[in-house]
Amino acid sequence: MEVKVGRVTHYFAHIGVAGVLVEADGLKIGDIIRIAGHTTDVTQQVTSMQLEHEVIQAAKPGQSIGLKVAEHVREHDVVYKVLPA
């Protein structure tokens, strides 16, 4: 099962980081996420997040964070948290 937690607002290719607007539920280090869009389908564990260049352990709804991603993602891709079955 998946729950929508936000969307990609920007992708910084040179550092492999997605700008993500957290819209619901929040995220924390260790969560499994899926980023999906028209040509994107990436599932990975959250290993690194930053808020205003400071490393954070958890992100709350309303925050715009930098999220280290394993593959190229695109603006408007949706970020889902994968919940245990």
The first five atom37 places (N, CA, C, CB, O) and aatype in JSON, in Angstrom:
{
  "aatype": [12, 6, 19, 11, 19, 7, 1, 19, 16, 8, 18, 13, 0, 8, 9, 7, 19, 0, 7, 19, 10, 19, 6, 0, 3, 7, 10, 11, 9, 7, 3, 9, 9, 1, 9, 0, 7, 8, 16, 16, 3, 19, 16, 5, 5, 19, 16, 15, 12, 5, 10, 6, 8, 6, 19, 9, 5, 0, 0, 11, 14, 7, 5, 15, 9, 7, 10, 11, 19, 0, 6, 8, 19, 1, 6, 8, 3, 19, 19, 18, 11, 19, 10, 14, 0],
  "atom_mask": [
    [1, 1, 1, 1, 1],
    [1, 1, 1, 1, 1],
    [1, 1, 1, 1, 1],
    [1, 1, 1, 1, 1],
    [1, 1, 1, 1, 1],
    [1, 1, 1, 0, 1],
    [1, 1, 1, 1, 1],
    [1, 1, 1, 1, 1],
    [1, 1, 1, 1, 1],
    [1, 1, 1, 1, 1],
    [1, 1, 1, 1, 1],
    [1, 1, 1, 1, 1],
    [1, 1, 1, 1, 1],
    [1, 1, 1, 1, 1],
    [1, 1, 1, 1, 1],
    [1, 1, 1, 0, 1],
    [1, 1, 1, 1, 1],
    [1, 1, 1, 1, 1],
    [1, 1, 1, 0, 1],
    [1, 1, 1, 1, 1],
    [1, 1, 1, 1, 1],
    [1, 1, 1, 1, 1],
    [1, 1, 1, 1, 1],
    [1, 1, 1, 1, 1],
    [1, 1, 1, 1, 1],
    [1, 1, 1, 0, 1],
    [1, 1, 1, 1, 1],
    [1, 1, 1, 1, 1],
    [1, 1, 1, 1, 1],
    [1, 1, 1, 0, 1],
    [1, 1, 1, 1, 1],
    [1, 1, 1, 1, 1],
    [1, 1, 1, 1, 1],
    [1, 1, 1, 1, 1],
    [1, 1, 1, 1, 1],
    [1, 1, 1, 1, 1],
    [1, 1, 1, 0, 1],
    [1, 1, 1, 1, 1],
    [1, 1, 1, 1, 1],
    [1, 1, 1, 1, 1],
    [1, 1, 1, 1, 1],
    [1, 1, 1, 1, 1],
    [1, 1, 1, 1, 1],
    [1, 1, 1, 1, 1],
    [1, 1, 1, 1, 1],
    [1, 1, 1, 1, 1],
    [1, 1, 1, 1, 1],
    [1, 1, 1, 1, 1],
    [1, 1, 1, 1, 1],
    [1, 1, 1, 1, 1],
    [1, 1, 1, 1, 1],
    [1, 1, 1, 1, 1],
    [1, 1, 1, 1, 1],
    [1, 1, 1, 1, 1],
    [1, 1, 1, 1, 1],
    [1, 1, 1, 1, 1],
    [1, 1, 1, 1, 1],
    [1, 1, 1, 1, 1],
    [1, 1, 1, 1, 1],
    [1, 1, 1, 1, 1],
    [1, 1, 1, 1, 1],
    [1, 1, 1, 0, 1],
    [1, 1, 1, 1, 1],
    [1, 1, 1, 1, 1],
    [1, 1, 1, 1, 1],
    [1, 1, 1, 0, 1],
    [1, 1, 1, 1, 1],
    [1, 1, 1, 1, 1],
    [1, 1, 1, 1, 1],
    [1, 1, 1, 1, 1],
    [1, 1, 1, 1, 1],
    [1, 1, 1, 1, 1],
    [1, 1, 1, 1, 1],
    [1, 1, 1, 1, 1],
    [1, 1, 1, 1, 1],
    [1, 1, 1, 1, 1],
    [1, 1, 1, 1, 1],
    [1, 1, 1, 1, 1],
    [1, 1, 1, 1, 1],
    [1, 1, 1, 1, 1],
    [1, 1, 1, 1, 1],
    [1, 1, 1, 1, 1],
    [1, 1, 1, 1, 1],
    [1, 1, 1, 1, 1],
    [1, 1, 1, 1, 1]
  ],
  "atom_positions": [
    [[0.85, -1.19, 0.0], [0.0, 0.0, 0.0], [0.89, 1.25, 0.0], [-0.96, 0.0, 1.23], [1.96, 1.26, 0.6]],
    [[0.42, 2.27, -0.68], [1.17, 3.52, -0.78], [0.3, 4.71, -0.38], [1.72, 3.72, -2.2], [-0.91, 4.72, -0.61]],
    [[0.95, 5.7, 0.23], [0.26, 6.93, 0.6], [1.02, 8.1, -0.03], [0.15, 7.09, 2.17], [2.24, 8.18, 0.11]],
    [[0.31, 8.99, -0.71], [0.96, 10.16, -1.31], [1.46, 11.08, -0.21], [-0.02, 10.92, -2.26], [0.72, 11.43, 0.71]],
    [[2.73, 11.48, -0.31], [3.28, 12.39, 0.68], [3.74, 13.72, 0.09], [4.43, 11.73, 1.39], [3.97, 14.68, 0.82]],
    [[3.89, 13.78, -1.23], [4.34, 15.04, -1.81], [4.59, 14.94, -3.3], [0.0, 0.0, 0.0], [4.17, 14.0, -3.97]],
    [[5.3, 15.97, -3.81], [5.61, 15.98, -5.24], [6.96, 16.64, -5.46], [4.51, 16.72, -6.04], [7.43, 17.46, -4.67]],
    [[7.58, 16.25, -6.57], [8.88, 16.79, -6.93], [8.68, 18.18, -7.53], [9.62, 15.85, -7.93], [7.88, 18.35, -8.45]],
    [[9.41, 19.16, -7.02], [9.32, 20.53, -7.54], [10.52, 20.89, -8.4], [9.19, 21.52, -6.39], [10.46, 21.81, -9.21]],
    [[11.64, 20.14, -8.22], [12.85, 20.42, -9.0], [13.77, 19.21, -8.9], [13.57, 21.7, -8.49], [13.71, 18.46, -7.93]],
    [[14.63, 19.04, -9.91], [15.63, 17.98, -9.86], [17.0, 18.58, -10.14], [15.31, 16.85, -10.89], [17.2, 19.24, -11.16]],
    [[17.92, 18.36, -9.23], [19.29, 18.87, -9.37], [20.17, 17.71, -9.85], [19.82, 19.46, -8.01], [20.69, 16.95, -9.04]],
    [[20.32, 17.6, -11.17], [21.0, 16.45, -11.77], [22.44, 16.3, -11.31], [20.95, 16.55, -13.27], [22.91, 15.18, -11.1]],
    [[23.15, 17.41, -11.17], [24.58, 17.35, -10.84], [24.86, 16.79, -9.45], [25.18, 18.71, -10.96], [25.98, 16.35, -9.18]],
    [[23.86, 16.78, -8.56], [24.07, 16.22, -7.22], [23.08, 15.1, -6.9], [23.95, 17.33, -6.18], [23.13, 14.54, -5.8]],
    [[22.19, 14.76, -7.84], [21.25, 13.67, -7.63], [20.27, 13.93, -6.5], [0.0, 0.0, 0.0], [19.99, 13.04, -5.69]],
    [[19.76, 15.16, -6.45], [18.83, 15.54, -5.38], [17.54, 16.07, -5.98], [19.47, 16.6, -4.46], [17.55, 16.85, -6.93]],
    [[16.42, 15.65, -5.41], [15.11, 16.14, -5.82], [14.62, 17.14, -4.78], [14.09, 14.98, -5.98], [14.72, 16.9, -3.58]],
    [[14.1, 18.27, -5.25], [13.39, 19.19, -4.37], [11.98, 18.65, -4.23], [0.0, 0.0, 0.0], [11.29, 18.46, -5.23]],
    [[11.54, 18.4, -3.01], [10.23, 17.78, -2.77], [9.42, 18.66, -1.83], [10.39, 16.35, -2.19], [9.9, 19.05, -0.76]],
    [[8.2, 18.97, -2.23], [7.25, 19.65, -1.35], [6.46, 18.57, -0.63], [6.3, 20.64, -2.14], [5.7, 17.83, -1.26]],
    [[6.65, 18.47, 0.68], [5.93, 17.48, 1.49], [4.52, 18.03, 1.73], [6.68, 17.18, 2.85], [4.36, 19.08, 2.34]],
    [[3.52, 17.3, 1.25], [2.14, 17.79, 1.33], [1.32, 17.09, 2.4], [1.47, 17.63, 0.0], [0.36, 17.67, 2.91]],
    [[1.67, 15.86, 2.74], [0.87, 15.11, 3.71], [1.73, 14.06, 4.39], [-0.35, 14.45, 3.03], [2.72, 13.59, 3.82]],
    [[1.37, 13.7, 5.59], [1.92, 12.56, 6.32], [3.36, 12.73, 6.82], [1.85, 11.37, 5.47], [3.66, 12.29, 7.93]],
    [[4.25, 13.33, 6.04], [5.63, 13.49, 6.45], [6.51, 12.33, 6.01], [0.0, 0.0, 0.0], [6.01, 11.28, 5.59]],
    [[7.81, 12.52, 6.12], [8.8, 11.51, 5.75], [9.87, 11.47, 6.82], [9.43, 11.82, 4.35], [10.11, 12.47, 7.51]],
    [[10.51, 10.31, 6.98], [11.65, 10.22, 7.89], [12.71, 9.32, 7.27], [11.21, 9.69, 9.28], [12.43, 8.53, 6.38]],
    [[13.94, 9.46, 7.77], [15.03, 8.62, 7.32], [14.64, 7.15, 7.56], [16.37, 8.97, 8.06], [14.14, 6.8, 8.63]],
    [[14.87, 6.32, 6.56], [14.53, 4.9, 6.67], [13.23, 4.52, 5.99], [0.0, 0.0, 0.0], [13.01, 3.35, 5.7]],
    [[12.35, 5.51, 5.72], [11.11, 5.22, 5.0], [11.43, 4.7, 3.6], [10.21, 6.48, 4.91], [12.43, 5.09, 2.99]],
    [[10.57, 3.83, 3.1], [10.65, 3.39, 1.71], [9.69, 4.27, 0.92], [10.31, 1.85, 1.55], [8.52, 4.41, 1.29]],
    [[10.19, 4.86, -0.17], [9.35, 5.73, -1.0], [9.33, 5.23, -2.44], [9.84, 7.19, -0.94], [10.21, 4.5, -2.88]],
    [[8.3, 5.66, -3.15], [8.2, 5.42, -4.59], [7.92, 6.76, -5.24], [7.07, 4.35, -4.93], [7.01, 7.48, -4.83]],
    [[8.72, 7.1, -6.25], [8.52, 8.33, -7.01], [8.02, 7.92, -8.38], [9.84, 9.2, -7.1], [8.69, 7.17, -9.09]],
    [[6.85, 8.41, -8.75], [6.22, 7.97, -9.99], [5.73, 9.15, -10.81], [5.05, 7.03, -9.69], [5.27, 10.16, -10.28]],
    [[5.86, 9.0, -12.13], [5.38, 10.01, -13.07], [5.21, 9.37, -14.43], [0.0, 0.0, 0.0], [5.2, 8.14, -14.54]],
    [[5.08, 10.2, -15.47], [4.86, 9.68, -16.83], [5.97, 8.73, -17.27], [4.74, 10.83, -17.82], [5.7, 7.7, -17.88]],
    [[7.21, 9.07, -16.96], [8.35, 8.23, -17.37], [9.23, 7.84, -16.19], [9.19, 8.96, -18.42], [10.35, 7.37, -16.38]],
    [[8.74, 8.03, -14.98], [9.51, 7.76, -13.78], [8.82, 6.69, -12.95], [9.69, 9.05, -12.94], [7.6, 6.7, -12.79]],
    [[9.6, 5.75, -12.42], [9.1, 4.79, -11.44], [10.29, 4.3, -10.63], [8.35, 3.58, -12.15], [10.95, 3.32, -11.01]],
    [[10.57, 4.97, -9.52], [11.74, 4.7, -8.69], [11.28, 4.34, -7.29], [12.71, 5.93, -8.66], [10.49, 5.07, -6.69]],
    [[11.76, 3.22, -6.77], [11.48, 2.85, -5.38], [12.82, 2.8, -4.66], [10.73, 1.46, -5.28], [13.77, 2.18, -5.14]],
    [[12.9, 3.45, -3.51], [14.16, 3.51, -2.76], [13.89, 3.81, -1.3], [15.11, 4.56, -3.36], [12.77, 4.19, -0.93]],
    [[14.92, 3.65, -0.48], [14.85, 4.03, 0.93], [15.33, 5.47, 1.06], [15.7, 3.06, 1.82], [16.24, 5.9, 0.36]],
    [[14.7, 6.22, 1.96], [15.14, 7.59, 2.25], [16.42, 7.5, 3.08], [14.02, 8.41, 3.0], [16.41, 6.98, 4.2]],
    [[17.52, 8.01, 2.52], [18.8, 7.93, 3.21], [19.34, 9.29, 3.6], [19.81, 7.22, 2.34], [20.16, 9.39, 4.51]],
    [[18.88, 10.36, 2.92], [19.42, 11.7, 3.22], [18.39, 12.76, 2.85], [20.74, 11.94, 2.45], [17.85, 12.76, 1.74]],
    [[18.12, 13.65, 3.79], [17.21, 14.78, 3.55], [17.83, 16.03, 4.13], [15.8, 14.51, 4.17], [18.53, 15.99, 5.14]],
    [[17.55, 17.16, 3.47], [18.0, 18.44, 4.0], [16.86, 19.45, 3.92], [19.23, 18.95, 3.22], [16.01, 19.4, 3.03]],
    [[16.87, 20.37, 4.88], [15.96, 21.49, 4.91], [16.82, 22.74, 5.07], [14.89, 21.36, 6.07], [17.49, 22.91, 6.08]],
    [[16.79, 23.6, 4.06], [17.62, 24.81, 4.07], [19.08, 24.49, 4.38], [17.07, 25.82, 5.09], [19.7, 25.14, 5.23]],
    [[19.63, 23.49, 3.71], [21.04, 23.07, 3.78], [21.43, 22.45, 5.11], [21.92, 24.25, 3.52], [22.62, 22.27, 5.38]],
    [[20.45, 22.12, 5.95], [20.72, 21.44, 7.21], [20.17, 20.01, 7.11], [20.08, 22.2, 8.42], [19.05, 19.81, 6.66]],
    [[20.96, 19.03, 7.53], [20.53, 17.64, 7.52], [19.39, 17.47, 8.53], [21.71, 16.68, 7.85], [19.47, 17.94, 9.66]],
    [[18.33, 16.79, 8.11], [17.19, 16.54, 9.0], [16.89, 15.04, 9.03], [15.93, 17.34, 8.53], [17.25, 14.3, 8.11]],
    [[16.22, 14.61, 10.08], [15.83, 13.21, 10.24], [14.38, 12.98, 9.82], [16.03, 12.76, 11.69], [14.01, 11.85, 9.49]],
    [[13.57, 14.03, 9.83], [12.16, 13.91, 9.49], [11.68, 15.21, 8.85], [11.31, 13.56, 10.74], [12.16, 16.3, 9.18]],
    [[10.72, 15.08, 7.94], [10.12, 16.25, 7.27], [8.62, 16.24, 7.53], [10.42, 16.24, 5.74], [7.97, 15.2, 7.5]],
    [[8.09, 17.44, 7.79], [6.67, 17.59, 8.1], [5.93, 18.16, 6.9], [6.47, 18.5, 9.33], [6.55, 18.78, 6.03]],
    [[4.61, 17.98, 6.83], [3.83, 18.58, 5.75], [4.04, 20.09, 5.7], [2.33, 18.26, 5.93], [4.08, 20.77, 6.73]],
    [[4.18, 20.61, 4.49], [4.39, 22.04, 4.27], [5.85, 22.4, 4.05], [0.0, 0.0, 0.0], [6.14, 23.51, 3.62]],
    [[6.76, 21.48, 4.35], [8.18, 21.76, 4.17], [8.64, 21.4, 2.75], [9.02, 20.99, 5.21], [8.18, 20.43, 2.16]],
    [[9.55, 22.21, 2.22], [10.21, 21.9, 0.95], [11.61, 21.4, 1.3], [10.27, 23.16, -0.01], [12.41, 22.12, 1.88]],
    [[11.88, 20.15, 0.93], [13.13, 19.52, 1.33], [13.96, 19.11, 0.11], [12.85, 18.3, 2.21], [13.45, 19.01, -1.01]],
    [[15.22, 18.87, 0.36], [16.09, 18.24, -0.62], [16.2, 16.78, -0.26], [0.0, 0.0, 0.0], [16.5, 16.44, 0.88]],
    [[15.95, 15.9, -1.23], [15.92, 14.46, -1.0], [16.89, 13.78, -1.96], [14.49, 13.89, -1.16], [16.74, 13.9, -3.18]],
    [[17.87, 13.07, -1.43], [18.83, 12.34, -2.26], [18.08, 11.21, -2.97], [20.02, 11.78, -1.4], [17.39, 10.41, -2.33]],
    [[18.22, 11.14, -4.31], [17.52, 10.12, -5.08], [18.52, 9.27, -5.87], [16.49, 10.76, -6.04], [19.59, 9.74, -6.25]],
    [[18.14, 8.01, -6.1], [19.02, 7.05, -6.76], [19.01, 7.21, -8.28], [18.61, 5.63, -6.4], [19.98, 6.85, -8.95]],
    [[17.93, 7.76, -8.83], [17.78, 7.88, -10.28], [17.21, 9.25, -10.62], [16.88, 6.76, -10.83], [16.76, 10.0, -9.75]],
    [[17.25, 9.57, -11.92], [16.7, 10.83, -12.41], [15.19, 10.86, -12.18], [17.03, 11.03, -13.93], [14.49, 9.92, -12.53]],
    [[14.71, 11.94, -11.59], [13.26, 12.15, -11.43], [12.92, 13.48, -12.09], [12.83, 12.14, -9.92], [13.81, 14.24, -12.47]],
    [[11.63, 13.75, -12.23], [11.2, 14.93, -12.96], [10.22, 15.77, -12.14], [10.57, 14.53, -14.28], [9.54, 15.27, -11.26]],
    [[10.17, 17.07, -12.46], [9.2, 17.95, -11.82], [7.81, 17.36, -12.01], [9.28, 19.39, -12.4], [7.51, 16.79, -13.06]],
    [[6.99, 17.51, -11.02], [5.59, 17.05, -11.0], [5.44, 15.55, -10.73], [4.92, 17.39, -12.31], [4.32, 15.07, -10.6]],
    [[6.56, 14.8, -10.64], [6.45, 13.4, -10.22], [5.87, 13.37, -8.8], [7.84, 12.67, -10.28], [6.1, 14.27, -8.0]],
    [[5.11, 12.32, -8.51], [4.47, 12.18, -7.2], [5.32, 11.28, -6.31], [3.03, 11.61, -7.34], [5.83, 10.26, -6.75]],
    [[5.46, 11.68, -5.04], [6.22, 10.91, -4.06], [5.23, 10.2, -3.14], [7.2, 11.83, -3.24], [4.37, 10.82, -2.52]],
    [[5.37, 8.87, -3.08], [4.53, 8.04, -2.23], [5.38, 7.38, -1.15], [3.78, 6.97, -3.06], [6.54, 7.04, -1.4]],
    [[4.81, 7.21, 0.04], [5.45, 6.4, 1.08], [4.87, 4.99, 0.96], [5.22, 7.01, 2.53], [3.66, 4.82, 0.93]],
    [[5.76, 3.99, 0.88], [5.33, 2.6, 0.79], [5.13, 2.08, 2.22], [6.38, 1.72, 0.01], [6.06, 2.09, 3.03]],
    [[3.92, 1.65, 2.51], [3.59, 1.18, 3.85], [3.74, -0.34, 3.93], [2.16, 1.6, 4.24], [3.48, -1.03, 2.95]],
    [[4.15, -0.87, 5.09], [4.26, -2.33, 5.24], [2.89, -2.98, 5.06], [4.84, -2.7, 6.63], [1.86, -2.41, 5.43]],
    [[2.91, -4.16, 4.49], [1.64, -4.87, 4.2], [0.97, -5.33, 5.46], [1.88, -6.07, 3.3], [-0.1, -5.94, 5.41]]
  ]
}
